[in-house]
Amino acid sequence: MKEIVEYTDYRKFIQDYYNERKRNSVFSWHEFAQKAGFSSDVYLKYVSEGKKNLSIGAAGSVATAMGLVGFEYDYFVLMVSYAHAKNDAAKRAAFEERCALAQAHKIRVLGSEEFDYFKSWKNSVIREMAPHMPGAKPLEIAHACKQKISAAEVSETLDFLVKAKLLKKDRSGNFVQTDKAITMGPVDVVPAVARDLQRQMGEFAIKSLDLPLSERVMSGYTLGLTHRAYERIKKEMDDFFRRVVAIATEDDETEQVYRLNMQLFPMSECLTKSKTVLNKGERK
């Protein structure tokens, strides 16, 4: 079984713990539930399958039943706190506390760099800009950004990108990217910061409406959809993004940094009660 810090999902940790015990001894969900103080024999089985949630109060009992002590006990409880936090601020707090706990024990938390990277637009924009401005000072990079940013913020961002191994310096002291492209992947991997970044970029998109048409492309449709059509369009969007990244990485040079946003979201409640559909309507 992997170290606890390699997990981001407490349900997966519970399932792997059960599988490990089952392989090495006579062990059942009934015994597991009894040790954790649950009356239902299958409660923890349902938790591991996502059918039930584990409360923060019960997290400690489950951690004790799994033999977790000290750092690992606290880490498991924080995983549960993160999963069931009521808002993004609470999710950030739980994640950062988890990272701090691991760091205090000199252990790397899986996903911490991704979490920090997607906190701010500055990281992705400066990661694209710096390698194509050889010899530029932080103030020059700051002045080249469309959004307001100070030289000190640029320096701090560059330090983070190097530390996270997203940028490195070549023999001439210029920045180069360690990877051609970085993707956020599924939004539920780092949900709180993913939403924060998307909010930031959405606000910038609104401001970009003031730019000349020659400098920006923006259009939209209001569509009536079935759930099946929605899933097909979502897949088309995923495929489109993959093609866009492939095109963007064909050239080694960069002349300007752009942001591409695409959104598909509901503008009404479900109009057909008996089926999961976004009913056919007017397209505008």
Contacts in CASP RR format, 6 or more apart in sequence:
PFRMAT RR
TARGET T0000
AUTHOR 0000-0000-0000
METHOD contacts of the structure
MODEL  1
MKEIVEYTDYRKFIQDYYNERKRNSVFSWHEFAQKAGFSSDVYLKYVSEG
KKNLSIGAAGSVATAMGLVGFEYDYFVLMVSYAHAKNDAAKRAAFEERCA
LAQAHKIRVLGSEEFDYFKSWKNSVIREMAPHMPGAKPLEIAHACKQKIS
AAEVSETLDFLVKAKLLKKDRSGNFVQTDKAITMGPVDVVPAVARDLQRQ
MGEFAIKSLDLPLSERVMSGYTLGLTHRAYERIKKEMDDFFRRVVAIATE
DDETEQVYRLNMQLFPMSECLTKSKTVLNKGERK
1 16 0 8 1.000
1 17 0 8 1.000
1 20 0 8 1.000
2 16 0 8 1.000
3 107 0 8 1.000
4 13 0 8 1.000
4 68 0 8 1.000
4 72 0 8 1.000
4 75 0 8 1.000
4 76 0 8 1.000
5 75 0 8 1.000
5 102 0 8 1.000
5 107 0 8 1.000
5 108 0 8 1.000
5 109 0 8 1.000
5 110 0 8 1.000
6 110 0 8 1.000
7 13 0 8 1.000
7 16 0 8 1.000
7 79 0 8 1.000
7 110 0 8 1.000
8 79 0 8 1.000
8 110 0 8 1.000
8 111 0 8 1.000
8 189 0 8 1.000
9 79 0 8 1.000
9 83 0 8 1.000
10 54 0 8 1.000
10 59 0 8 1.000
10 76 0 8 1.000
10 79 0 8 1.000
10 80 0 8 1.000
10 83 0 8 1.000
11 47 0 8 1.000
11 48 0 8 1.000
11 49 0 8 1.000
11 50 0 8 1.000
11 83 0 8 1.000
12 48 0 8 1.000
13 76 0 8 1.000
13 79 0 8 1.000
14 44 0 8 1.000
14 47 0 8 1.000
14 48 0 8 1.000
14 62 0 8 1.000
14 66 0 8 1.000
15 48 0 8 1.000
17 66 0 8 1.000
18 27 0 8 1.000
18 29 0 8 1.000
18 32 0 8 1.000
18 44 0 8 1.000
18 45 0 8 1.000
18 48 0 8 1.000
21 27 0 8 1.000
21 32 0 8 1.000
28 41 0 8 1.000
29 41 0 8 1.000
29 42 0 8 1.000
29 44 0 8 1.000
29 45 0 8 1.000
30 41 0 8 1.000
32 44 0 8 1.000
32 65 0 8 1.000
33 39 0 8 1.000
33 40 0 8 1.000
33 41 0 8 1.000
33 42 0 8 1.000
33 43 0 8 1.000
33 44 0 8 1.000
35 65 0 8 1.000
36 44 0 8 1.000
36 58 0 8 1.000
36 61 0 8 1.000
36 62 0 8 1.000
36 64 0 8 1.000
36 65 0 8 1.000
37 61 0 8 1.000
37 65 0 8 1.000
38 44 0 8 1.000
38 58 0 8 1.000
43 52 0 8 1.000
44 62 0 8 1.000
46 52 0 8 1.000
47 53 0 8 1.000
47 54 0 8 1.000
53 83 0 8 1.000
53 84 0 8 1.000
54 62 0 8 1.000
54 80 0 8 1.000
54 84 0 8 1.000
55 80 0 8 1.000
55 84 0 8 1.000
56 77 0 8 1.000
56 80 0 8 1.000
56 81 0 8 1.000
56 84 0 8 1.000
59 76 0 8 1.000
59 77 0 8 1.000
59 80 0 8 1.000
59 81 0 8 1.000
60 73 0 8 1.000
60 76 0 8 1.000
60 77 0 8 1.000
62 76 0 8 1.000
63 72 0 8 1.000
63 73 0 8 1.000
63 76 0 8 1.000
63 77 0 8 1.000
64 73 0 8 1.000
66 76 0 8 1.000
68 75 0 8 1.000
68 76 0 8 1.000
71 101 0 8 1.000
71 105 0 8 1.000
74 101 0 8 1.000
75 98 0 8 1.000
75 101 0 8 1.000
75 102 0 8 1.000
78 94 0 8 1.000
78 97 0 8 1.000
78 98 0 8 1.000
78 101 0 8 1.000
79 98 0 8 1.000
81 90 0 8 1.000
81 94 0 8 1.000
82 91 0 8 1.000
82 94 0 8 1.000
82 95 0 8 1.000
82 98 0 8 1.000
85 91 0 8 1.000
85 93 0 8 1.000
85 94 0 8 1.000
85 192 0 8 1.000
88 191 0 8 1.000
88 192 0 8 1.000
88 195 0 8 1.000
88 196 0 8 1.000
89 192 0 8 1.000
91 191 0 8 1.000
91 192 0 8 1.000
92 192 0 8 1.000
92 193 0 8 1.000
95 115 0 8 1.000
95 192 0 8 1.000
98 109 0 8 1.000
99 109 0 8 1.000
99 112 0 8 1.000
99 115 0 8 1.000
102 108 0 8 1.000
102 109 0 8 1.000
102 112 0 8 1.000
103 109 0 8 1.000
111 189 0 8 1.000
111 190 0 8 1.000
113 164 0 8 1.000
113 165 0 8 1.000
113 166 0 8 1.000
114 189 0 8 1.000
114 190 0 8 1.000
115 190 0 8 1.000
115 193 0 8 1.000
116 123 0 8 1.000
116 160 0 8 1.000
116 164 0 8 1.000
117 123 0 8 1.000
117 124 0 8 1.000
117 164 0 8 1.000
117 166 0 8 1.000
117 182 0 8 1.000
118 124 0 8 1.000
118 184 0 8 1.000
118 190 0 8 1.000
118 193 0 8 1.000
118 194 0 8 1.000
118 196 0 8 1.000
118 197 0 8 1.000
119 193 0 8 1.000
119 196 0 8 1.000
119 197 0 8 1.000
120 157 0 8 1.000
120 197 0 8 1.000
120 200 0 8 1.000
121 147 0 8 1.000
121 197 0 8 1.000
121 200 0 8 1.000
121 201 0 8 1.000
121 204 0 8 1.000
122 149 0 8 1.000
122 153 0 8 1.000
122 154 0 8 1.000
122 157 0 8 1.000
123 157 0 8 1.000
123 160 0 8 1.000
123 161 0 8 1.000
123 166 0 8 1.000
124 182 0 8 1.000
124 197 0 8 1.000
125 145 0 8 1.000
125 147 0 8 1.000
125 257 0 8 1.000
125 259 0 8 1.000
126 141 0 8 1.000
126 145 0 8 1.000
126 154 0 8 1.000
126 157 0 8 1.000
126 158 0 8 1.000
126 161 0 8 1.000
127 161 0 8 1.000
127 166 0 8 1.000
127 167 0 8 1.000
127 177 0 8 1.000
127 182 0 8 1.000
128 254 0 8 1.000
128 257 0 8 1.000
129 141 0 8 1.000
129 144 0 8 1.000
129 145 0 8 1.000
129 254 0 8 1.000
129 257 0 8 1.000
130 136 0 8 1.000
130 141 0 8 1.000
130 158 0 8 1.000
130 161 0 8 1.000
130 167 0 8 1.000
130 175 0 8 1.000
131 167 0 8 1.000
131 174 0 8 1.000
131 175 0 8 1.000
131 176 0 8 1.000
131 177 0 8 1.000
131 254 0 8 1.000
132 253 0 8 1.000
132 254 0 8 1.000
133 140 0 8 1.000
133 141 0 8 1.000
133 144 0 8 1.000
134 172 0 8 1.000
134 174 0 8 1.000
135 173 0 8 1.000
135 174 0 8 1.000
136 144 0 8 1.000
137 151 0 8 1.000
138 151 0 8 1.000
138 152 0 8 1.000
138 154 0 8 1.000
138 155 0 8 1.000
138 158 0 8 1.000
139 151 0 8 1.000
139 154 0 8 1.000
141 151 0 8 1.000
141 154 0 8 1.000
142 149 0 8 1.000
142 150 0 8 1.000
142 151 0 8 1.000
142 153 0 8 1.000
142 154 0 8 1.000
146 204 0 8 1.000
147 204 0 8 1.000
158 167 0 8 1.000
158 175 0 8 1.000
161 167 0 8 1.000
161 175 0 8 1.000
162 168 0 8 1.000
162 169 0 8 1.000
162 175 0 8 1.000
165 178 0 8 1.000
166 177 0 8 1.000
166 178 0 8 1.000
166 179 0 8 1.000
166 182 0 8 1.000
167 175 0 8 1.000
167 176 0 8 1.000
167 177 0 8 1.000
167 178 0 8 1.000
168 175 0 8 1.000
168 176 0 8 1.000
168 178 0 8 1.000
169 175 0 8 1.000
169 176 0 8 1.000
170 176 0 8 1.000
180 249 0 8 1.000
181 245 0 8 1.000
181 248 0 8 1.000
181 249 0 8 1.000
183 245 0 8 1.000
184 190 0 8 1.000
184 194 0 8 1.000
184 197 0 8 1.000
187 194 0 8 1.000
187 195 0 8 1.000
198 261 0 8 1.000
201 259 0 8 1.000
201 261 0 8 1.000
202 261 0 8 1.000
204 259 0 8 1.000
205 218 0 8 1.000
205 259 0 8 1.000
205 261 0 8 1.000
208 216 0 8 1.000
208 218 0 8 1.000
209 216 0 8 1.000
209 218 0 8 1.000
221 283 0 8 1.000
221 284 0 8 1.000
222 267 0 8 1.000
222 282 0 8 1.000
222 283 0 8 1.000
222 284 0 8 1.000
223 283 0 8 1.000
224 278 0 8 1.000
224 279 0 8 1.000
224 280 0 8 1.000
224 281 0 8 1.000
224 282 0 8 1.000
224 283 0 8 1.000
225 233 0 8 1.000
225 277 0 8 1.000
225 278 0 8 1.000
225 280 0 8 1.000
226 277 0 8 1.000
226 278 0 8 1.000
226 279 0 8 1.000
226 280 0 8 1.000
227 275 0 8 1.000
227 276 0 8 1.000
227 277 0 8 1.000
227 278 0 8 1.000
229 278 0 8 1.000
230 264 0 8 1.000
230 278 0 8 1.000
233 264 0 8 1.000
234 264 0 8 1.000
237 262 0 8 1.000
237 264 0 8 1.000
240 262 0 8 1.000
241 260 0 8 1.000
241 262 0 8 1.000
244 260 0 8 1.000
266 278 0 8 1.000
268 278 0 8 1.000
270 276 0 8 1.000
270 277 0 8 1.000
270 278 0 8 1.000
270 279 0 8 1.000
271 277 0 8 1.000
271 278 0 8 1.000
271 279 0 8 1.000
272 279 0 8 1.000
END
